Amino acid sequence: MDDKTLAGQIVELSGGSGNFDSLTNCMTRVRIKYKDNSKVELEKIKELKGVLGIIEEDSTQIVVGPGHSNKVREEMEKIINSSSIENKVTEPEESKEKKKGFLKMISNIFVPILPGIIASGIIQGVNNMITNSAAQRAAELGIKGTDALTAQQVVLDSWHILQLSTLLSILGAATFSFLAIYTGIMAAREFKTDMILGGVLGAVSISGSLLGDLGLSNGQGGLFGVIFGVYLLSVIQKLLRKVVPNILDVVVTPTLTLLITSAIFLLTVMPLAGILSDWIINGILALLEFSGILGGFVLAALFPSLIATGLHHSLSAIHAELLNTLGVDPVFPVQIMSNAGMVGAGLAIYFLTKNKKTKEIAKGAIPTSFLAVGEPTMYGVVLPSGFGFITGSIGAGIGGIMIRLFDVNSTAFGSAGMSAIPLIANGDYLQYLISYVIGCCAAFVLTYVVGKAKRYS
């Protein structure tokens, strides 16, 4: 079924175009808030070809898989064709929900930044492969650098890819160098305040040597500090708008907001957030060091449950802070072993089941999950089986053990499966692949054995 047809059927089974309160999408799901849930035929929507699963939380989340979620949402918008809905589609934060949990807030801030993190991370990873090969070649041949070029650059120039490598280096650093600014912008959107001022406050936190005069280091307080600073900015801006005359608002309010917030931010928020950030990072590193392979098992085995409940994006802040502070992320490679577990379990269920629809879903979902995103296999194949989710999670845990044994880190986060290979730090690609294969095979064997014992079909 094509995306347009699927969108039309979802709208029809949702009680018609007038029953939509808001409509958004993430990488794999179409997220809907209905005016009247009693009009929605969820069971019939679940049966639609192309729908891999449905999650009901604060919104109804229809899982259609990567590449389809955005297209299906766009086709649904065309069908709905309502200006009142359109406003809510483009500004999802304007929903009627007045109170959002902390995890939801963190997710709303970091999920929109993920495409940039993934893209820059992959580009950076590819460039690292190129430059590492050039450095190795220079060492083997005893090539020396010149006044203008390093030995590595001399080799790259001889391969006629020096300019390409420079371009990749720029693109790879573009997201991570200014992550505080992007975080400030998205935090401002979440707190419903001026997004540009939020970005400016993020820029203040990475002003380099200028911060030294205040006894601060570049980026001190990390992204958590930026988020709290922008929240403070939103409060101050609202207070000022109550007292500043309308005729002066456009000039006085943003100026005073930035001055007052920046003063508090530099003198109190950054130092205190710096302490908090250090505690979090050091705590995570100590936990990984203390728990060793057991920690790898527990984290990887629990992560499928976080995905199933929609809480996985709340870890984005932790990943971003680890990258911001350490330059690498020791947690993400463990976490994405959940992908290996779901692929292994899904493959076992494909061979076990006699259900034609399950087999059809598995044929499309498993390759997608192997390459990038685990959710299609999880929702469409593994979760409906029940036991497969447990055995797949155990397999993921075994993959997590291997990741900790090999001490694999990543230079970015957001992608999984084979598309995560360029994100792996220090050239540990083989170690990542070995861990993935072991986790996948463990999940397959466990799921197949349990399935046979249960006579699953």
N, C-alpha and C positions, 0 to 999 in steps of 0.2 A: 504494500500500500504506500503511495507517495505521501509526502508531507502535507500537501494541500487537502487530499481526501481525508487523511487522519485528523487534521485540524477541524474540518467540517463536521466529522462525526463526533469529535469531542465536544464541540460547541452544542451540537444537537442534543447529545446525551447529558449535557450540563444544564438543561432547562432553557436553552436558547440564549441569544446574545444579551438579553436584558438581565440575566442572572449573574453577570460578572461584576465583581466589585474592584478587583485588581488582577493584573496579569503580568507576570515576569518570567524569567528563566535563568537557570544557572548552566553549568557545562553539560549536565545530563538530564535535567528535569524542567518541566513547565510547571511553574508555581501559580496557583489560582486561589483567590479568595472569592467565595460565592456570597451573594446576598441571602440566598435561601438554600441551605444544604439539602433540604428535603426534596428538592426538585432534581437533584443530581443522581443519575443512575450509575453509581461507581462500579458495580459488578459488571455491567455491560461495557463500561469504559475499559476495565481490566481485560476483557475478552478481545478487545480490538487488536488487530494485527499491527504491530509496531509499538504497542504499549508493553513495557517490560515489568511494570509494577506501579503501585500507588502507595504513597506515604501520607498519612493524615496527621498533621501537627497543627500549628497555628494557621497553616494554609494547606490546601490539597496539592500534593506534589506528584505529578504524573511523569514517570521515568520513561523517556523515549530514546535515551542514549546520546553520546557526543555527536555533534554535527547536525543532529535532528532537532534538539531542543530549541535552538534559536529560530530555525526555519518554521517549525510547527507554531511557535509563539507568534511569529510574524504573520503567518497565514490566518491564525485565529484572530489577530488584530484586524486584518482586512475584512474578515467576516463580521466581526462585531461592529466595526465602523462607527464607533461612538466617541465623540470628543471627550465626554466625561470619563470614559474608560481610558482613552489615549493618554490623558494627563497622568493617570495613575500608573500606566505602563511605563512611561518615561521617568516618572518620579516615584519609585516604589516606596520610598520612605514616608510618603504622605498618607500611609494607610491609617485606618481608624484605630489601630492598636496604639494605645497611649503609653503603655509600659512595655519595655523590651528587657529581657534578661541580659545579663552581662555577656554571656556567650553569644547571644544573637547579635549584640552590638559589635563585638569583636569580629564576628563573621561578616557583618555588613560593611565593615571598614576594609577588611583585607581581601575578601573574595574578588571585588572588582579590580584589585591590583594583580591578581594571580596571572592573567594572560601575559602581562609585562614581565613578571618574574620568570614564568616558564620560558618565554621567548628568549629573554636575555640569558637565562641559565643554559639553554640548549646551545645558543650561539657561542657563549663563553666556553662551554664544554668542547664544542667542535674546534674552536680556536686553540684551546689548550692541547688537544690532540696534535694539531698542526705544529704549534711552537715546540712541544715536547719532542716531536720527531726531528725538528730542525736542530734543537739543542743537542740531541743524541748524535745526529749526523756530524755536527760541528766537532764534537768531542772525539768521534771515531776517526775523523780525517785530520784532526789537529788544526782546524781552521781558527785563525785569530780575527779579532775584531779590528775595525778601522777607527779613525777619529770620529766618523759620523755614524757608524753602525756597530752593533755588538756582533759577536760571532754567530749568534742565532739569527740575527737579521741578515747577515751576509748570506747564509744558507737560504733563507726565505727569498732573498732577492735573486739568488741564482735559480730558484724554482719559479721565479716570476710571480710570486704571490705575496710579496711584502706588503703592497698596498691593500690587498684583500685581507691579510691578517690584521693590519692596522684598523681597517673598517670593522672587522668582526670584534676586535678588542674594544672599540668605541661603543658598539652596539651592546656588547656583553656587559659593559660597565654602566651603561645609561640608566638602567633601572636601579641597580644596587647603590650607586653613588648618591642618588637623590631620593632614596626610599623614604627618608624622613619627610620630604616635601609631599610626595604622593600620599603618604599616610596622613599628613596634616590636611590635605584637600579632602580625602575621603572621610576623615573624622569630622570635619566641618559639615559635610553633607549629612552625616548621620545625626549630628547635634543641631542641624537646621540653622546654621550660621553662615557667614560669608566664607565661601570655599577658597577664595584667593587669599584672604587673611589667614586661613588655616594653613595654606601652603607656605605663606611668608613665615609663620611661626615655626613650621618645620625647617625652613631654610635657616632661621636664626640658630637652631640647634646644631647646624653643621657649618657654622661660619668660620671654621678653621682657626688660624692663629689669633684672630680677633677675640676669641673667647678666652685666650690665655691671660689677657689683662684682667679678667674677672676671676681668675683662678679656676677656670673650667676647661675641660678637655673637649675636643671636637666630638659631637655626638653623645656627650654625657647624658645619662638618663634614658638613652635609647628611644625606641618607638613608643614605649609605655609613657614616657615623659611627654612626648609630643601629643599623644591622645589626651592625657589629662590637661595639658596646656590648652589644647583647642576647646576642651569642655569648659575650662575657665574663661576662655575668650568668648564663648557663646553666652555665658552668664553675664559677663561684663557688658557685652554689646546690647543685650536685652535691657539691662538696667539703664544704660546710657540713653537708649531710645525713648525711655519713659520721661527723661528730664531735658534732653536736648531739643530745642525748638525745631519744628519741621523745616524751616527755612535754612537751618544750619546743619541739618542731619547728614547730608551727603558729604560734607567736608569734615565736620567736627567728630561725628560718631566713629568712623573708621580710624581716624587719626588717634583719638583718645583711647579707643579700644586696643589698638596695636601698642601704644605707649604703655598703658597700664598693664596689659597682659604680659608684654615682653619683660617689663621690670620684675613682675612677680615670677614669671617663668625662669628668668636667668638667676634670680637671687634665691629662690626657694625650690621651685619645681624641679629644675635640672639637677641640683645637688641631691635632693631627696630621692628623685626617680633613679638617679645614678646608683644610690645605695640599694634600692629595690631591685634594679636590673642586675646588679652584681650578685645579690642574693639568689635571684631566680636562675641565672646562668650557672653560678657556682653550685647551686643545689642540684641542678640537672646533671652537671658533669660528675658531681660526687655520687649521685644516685646511680648513674651509669657505671661508674668505677666500682662502687660497692656491690651493686647487684650483678654485674658482669653478664654472663649469658642468660641468667634467670630473668634479668630485666629485659633483655632482648626478646625472650619468649613471651613474657607477660604483655609488653607493649604491642608486639606484632599480633598476638592472639586477641587482644582487646580491640584493636583498631577496626575490624569489620563491624563490631557492635556500634562503634562511634559513627561509622558511615550509615549504618542502618537506621540510626536514630537522628541523623542529620547534625551531629555534634562535631564532626571531624574538622570543619572549617574553623572551629574555635581554637585549634592548635596553630593556626596560621601565625598568630602573634608570637608564639614561642619560636617557631621556625624563623620568622623574620628577625627576631631579636638575637637568636643564635648566629645567624649570618651577619647581622649588623655588628655584633661584638667579636665573634671568633673568625669570621670569614668562611667558615664551614659549618655544616649542620650534621651532628652525629646521630640525631633522632630520626630524621626523615628516611634514610635508607632502611632502618628497622621497620618503620611504619609502613612502607610500601611493600613489605613482604606480604601484607594482607592481600595484595593483588595476586601474588603467586598462589596463595592459599585458595582464593576464589576460582582462579583459572583451573587449578588441579581438581578441585571439588566439582566444578562445572563440567569438566571433561569426563570425569567418572560418571556423573549423572547422565550425560549424553549417551554413554555406552550402556547404562543400566535401564534407562527409561524406554517405555514402548509408546509413550504419548507423543503423537505427531507434532503437536504445537510446541511442546517442550523441546523436541529435537530441532525444530525449525528456528526457535528463538536462540537455542544454543549455537547453531551454525553461524549466526550473525554476531552474537554477543561475545563468545569466547575469543575469536580473533581480535575484536575491538579491545577487550580487556587485556589480552596478551600484549598488544601494542601500546595501550595507553591507560584506559580508564576501567576500573574494576566493577563499577556500579551496574552496567548492563547484565553481566553474568550473575552478580549477587542477587539483584531483584528479579531477573527474569528466569533464572535457572536454579540457583542454590537455595535461596530463602524459601521458595515454595516446597522444597523437599523436606525442610525442617532439620533433619539430622545432618545434611550436607553442610549447613552453616557452621555447625559445631566442629565437624571433622575438618572443614576448610580452615577454620580459625586455628585449630591445633597445628595444621600444616603450616600456616602462616607463622605461628610461634616458632616452629622448628627452623624456618627460614630466618627469623629474627635472631635465633641463637648463632647461626652461621655468620650473619652480618656483624655481630658483636665479636665473634672469634677473629674475624678478619679485620676488625676495626675500620669498617667502611664509612666514609663521610660523603656528604654531597655539597655542591657549591650553590644549589638553589633548591626549590621545592615546588610541588604542584603537579608534576607529571609522574606517571608510574609505568610499570611494565618495561617494555623495551625502549620506549621513548625517554625513560629516565637515565639511560646509559650515559648520554653526554653530560648529565648533571653530576655524575660521580667524581669525587675529588681524587687528586693524586694518582690518576691513572689506574685506579683499582677496578677496572671494568670486568676483568676475569673473575675477581672475587665476588663482585655483585652478581654476575651471571651464575656462578656456582651456587651461591646462596639461593638465588631465585629458583634454579632448577631443583635443588634439594627440597625447598619449601613446596614447590608445585608437585613434585613426585610424592612427597609425604602425604599431602592433602589428597592426591589421587588414590593412593593405596588405601588410606584410612577410609575414605568415602566409599570406595568400591567394595571393600571388605564388609563394612557396616551395612551398606546397601544390599549386598547379597544375603547377609545374615537376616536383614529385615524383609527380604524378598520384595524389595522396592522395584516398582515397574512404572 
